[in-house]
Amino acid sequence: MSEAKPLGGRIFTPTVFVCLLFIGVAGFVLVKRFIYGLGPVSNMSDGYPWGIWIAYDVVVGSAFACGGYVMALMVYVLNKGQYHPLVRPALLASAFGYTLAGVSVFFDIGRYAHAYNLYLPWQMNVHSVMFEVAMCIGTYIFVLWLEFTPAFLERWKQKGLNKLLNKVIFLLIALGVLLPTMHQSSLGSMMILAGYKLDPLWQTPLLPLLFLGTALFMGFAMVIFEGTISSRVYNLGDETSMFAKVSRILYWVIAVWMIVRLHNVFVNGHLGDAFSGSFLGNMFLLENLFLVVGMTIIGSSKFRSSARMLFIAAVLILCAGALYRFNVYLIAFKPGAGFSYFPSWGEQMVTYALIATEIAAYTFFVKYFPVFEVHEPVESNS
């Protein structure tokens, strides 16, 4: 097995400078938000108490960050050691994704300064789904960085501490599997509470199961997506054969999810709504079209041998999962007459900046810390 090594190279590349530009603009928006409140910078309202800062940054973003979760399931639960080289890059992406999702919550809540009440026992509402989601995500962020600690210790040559950590790492891995299973399903439970305000094509008691399913297939797709880009940008060698193996697992995860989803819609008598020609019906068809095309690609042995086709399939599957979650939390959610929502310029800039922050930070970490197992000499860095 190859040893993980820092990639080296320039940190401040043109890509990083573009990311810093977005971060700077968003910083101005956030200063205004924290001084004057949500009203001057967002289009949120009583009908739409959360916008893309929750719908994307938390609900979709946390699913994009499930690569570490699915790799932990594969390597440490199912004992598929051949996927071990994919664990640390996926773990790093998950750590950044979840950390930024946690940070974004502070942008969205009105009394952000009172967030510490979440951890005060006498303030806890243990019967609240939202409390469970907040506690699980907050704890999982801590667990993810602890799981990534060996990379820090290897960089700083702390062999003694690394050996000590390896003796208890199994506890962190167990938590790293349990916590996402809990909060990803609970993100679905939250929208069961929306009742009739959520369109029948999406409203179902199976939302917890369906949200957990999207976290799984988006996690696998993100491993292929992120791995393909990293392999090309950093000249890590050809990992298509490993991604092809991942795609075979991904195929069956999607197949089971689609059977459950479509059967539920059919049994509830709403399948006809999907073909009514309405906007929401078309959104339902679009998200499933993305999945079907993605499944068709990864279901073909010919396409699985092509890095380009695997990448295209991963993009389509990620779009399908993201659209499904957007539909549930924003597009198919109708709070009543008189309410409408489209993200303001400020909301969009902050979301773009969070993505830019992850890209810039990821670039720094892979060049400074041992993340990737390099199979061929690195010729250049971007």
C-alpha positions, -999 to +999 in steps of 0.1 A: +000+000+000+014+034-009+021+059+019+001+091+021+023+122+014+018+159+012+017+170-025+036+202-021+036+230-046+022+265-046-007+273-023-018+306-038-028+295-073-052+314-096-080+292-083-073+301-047-072+338-055-106+335-071-119+317-040-104+345-018-123+371-039-156+354-032-147+351+005-139+388+007-173+398-009-192+375+014-173+389+044-188+423+036-223+408+034-219+390+067-207+421+085-239+438+074-259+407+084-245+406+120-248+443+125-283+449+110-299+415+111-312+391+085-337+415+068-312+437+049-293+408+034-318+380+029-352+373+015-363+350+043-397+356+060-422+341+084-433+318+056-398+308+046-378+310+079-349+293+062-335+298+027-304+285+009-283+290+040-301+260+054-314+243+022-281+242+005-254+249+031-267+224+056-293+200+040-276+196+006-241+204+017-240+178+045-251+151+019-223+163-004-200+158+026-210+121+032-180+107+014-163+100+047-194+083+060-198+059+031-161+051+030-161+044+067-190+020+061-172+002+033-137+000+049-144-004+086-178-019+088-179-041+056-141-047+058-135-037+022-099-027+026-092-022-011-110+012-007-086+024+020-068+049-002-101+067-007-108+072+030-086+101+040-094+124+010-131+116+016-127+123+053-111+156+046-138+167+023-164+156+048-147+175+076-147+207+056-183+202+043-198+196+077-177+223+094-189+249+070-225+236+073-222+241+110-208+276+106-236+285+081-262+278+108-250+309+127-257+330+096-293+318+095-305+319+131-317+352+145-302+349+180-269+333+170-253+345+202-275+322+222-264+291+203-245+279+234-279+270+249-278+239+228-253+224+251-268+235+284-288+205+299-315+227+314-321+243+280-323+211+260-355+201+243-348+164+240-381+158+222-372+180+193-360+166+160-341+199+153-323+194+186-312+159+176-300+172+142-280+200+158-264+179+185-255+151+160-240+175+134-221+194+161-207+162+175-199+147+141-178+178+132-157+172+163-154+134+155-144+141+118-115+163+128-104+137+154-105+111+128-083+133+106-059+139+134-035+111+123-027+132+092-016+161+115+005+138+137+022+123+106+030+157+093+044+168+127+061+134+132+043+127+165+046+089+163+039+083+200+006+103+199-003+086+167+001+051+182-020+062+212-047+076+189-048+044+169-057+024+200-090+043+204-097+052+167-123+025+165-145+044+189-143+075+166-151+053+136-181+039+154-194+074+162-186+085+126-210+058+113-237+063+139-240+101+139-246+106+102-271+078+101-290+096+128-290+132+116-293+125+079-325+106+085-337+133+110-333+159+083-361+140+066-381+138+098-381+176+101-401+180+069-427+154+080-437+181+104-445+204+074-476+183+068-498+195+039-474+224+032-451+199+015-464+187-019-477+151-018-450+140-044-425+144-016-445+143+017-443+108+032-436+091+065-406+075+046-388+108+044-362+097+071-354+066+050-353+085+018-330+112+032-307+086+045-307+069+011-298+102-007-269+107+018-256+073+009-257+076-029-246+113-028-217+102-006-206+075-031-210+099-060-190+126-043-161+101-037-160+095-075-165+132-083-138+145-059-114+117-066-116+121-104-109+159-102-081+154-076-065+126-097-064+149-128-054+182-110-027+167-088-015+139-112-022+111-087-024+083-111-053+065-127-078+054-101-106+046-126-107+009-117-113+017-080-140+042-089-156+016-111-159-007-081-174+021-061-199+027-089-212-009-088-221-004-052-236+030-060-258+014-087-276-009-062-280+018-036-298+040-062-318+011-075-332+003-040-338+040-033-358+045-065-379+013-059-388+026-025-395+061-037-416+053-067-435+026-050-444+050-022-456+076-046-476+050-065-492+035-035-502+069-022-520+076-055-498+106-066-478+091-095-502+108-119-493+142-104-458+136-118-472+136-154-496+164-149-474+189-167-472+211-136-440+228-124-437+205-094-445+174-115-417+184-139-393+189-110-401+154-098-395+139-132-362+159-136-347+146-104-356+110-114-343+116-149-309+126-135-308+094-114-320+071-143-293+085-167-266+082-140-277+047-132-276+038-169-240+049-172-227+032-141-247+001-150-227-004-182-194-022-179-182-002-210-190+032-194-176+021-160-141+017-176-142+054-187-131+080-162-150+106-181-183+087-181-179+079-144-174+116-137-205+125-158-226+099-139-214+112-106-224+147-115-258+136-126-264+116-094-252+145-072-276+168-091-304+143-085-298+141-048-294+179-045-325+186-064-345+161-043-334+178-011-340+213-026-375+202-036-383+190-001-370+220+018-377+249-006-393+243-040-421+219-031-427+236+003-457+260+001-463+279+034-494+297+021-507+326+001-486+358+002-452+341+007-426+336-019-388+331-018-358+335-040-324+339-025-311+374-024-277+385-039-262+385-004-275+350+004-260+337-029-227+353-023-223+338+012-232+303-002-206+307-030-181+318-005-186+287+016-179+266-014-149+287-022-136+284+013-138+246+011-119+246-022-092+269-010-088+250+024-088+216+006-061+228-017-039+239+013-045+207+032-036+183+004-004+202-003+007+205+033-006+174+050-004+137+040-039+131+024-034+113-009-015+081-016+004+090-047+008+062-072+028+080-097+053+110-094+035+143-091+046+164-121+028+196-114+003+212-090-026+236-097 
